[in-house]
Amino acid sequence: MDSRDYLLNELKEIEKWEKDQKGLWFWERLTRLPFKMLDRFTPKFIQEKVGILLDELGSYIQTGGQYLTSEKSVFQFFEKKTGRRVSQLTDMELVPVEEMKQASRALGEQRKKAATIQGASTGIGGIFTLAIDIPAVLALSLKTIQDIAIIHGYDPRDKKERVFIIKCLQFSSADVVGKQAILNELSDFNNESKSRGVISQLQGWREVTLTYTESFGWKKLLQMVPVAGIVFGAFANRSMVSDLAETATMLYQKRRILERLERDLGEEK
């Protein structure tokens, strides 16, 4: 099992990563400008598709619906990458944090490649195939975060966990103020009163997804150009899924580390 010194060292690395996110603020503000152009010039059917995406995210929070992933396939992937056999979520309690990180990063690399191919293939037709790409990249994004949740021993079928997943989605494309607010919300997410507060904030979940939608919009702006959209689509999808995988890995690592440190402290008492 992980030593206390190792857990504390890993926690410092994650906190350093959190501070580094502040450097994205100026760039993120600039990238919001093209979204207004996208909103003005994008055909109505594309805007309707984005609207459906928001509705699907709301449904996902409530039930998981068609987006819930398979534990069995994640366990098989985990065994392949680490050599450790697991058959249920409770088995993850005995898995070292390092192996969780190793499997999560391997998963992120796999999904980046899938996102690149997906973005390139849907970029062939420019604005017309963009309607196919929007729900496809959402499904891949949610599946990636859910799989990382399972690798760390958390159950996406739990509504509380789906809220955490949406927060990861929001964090990956928020500006520095938004990132700090989300980190504050998730700092003690396993505390029941804290998690209930976050869930209550999601009653207006359309506001939660606004930042993600804006970021999604500018990244898709150049993908609307036929043929050239192949390059832009591949790059946009790859970067989106890469950021999401890194965010989910860091935030789930932090949760698991804090839980183990708290447990070790309890055992010492």
Summary of the structure (lengths in Angstrom):
residues: 269
radius of gyration: 18.7
end to end distance: 18.9
largest distance: 64.4
contacts: 873
relative contact order: 0.17
helix: 84%
strand: 0%
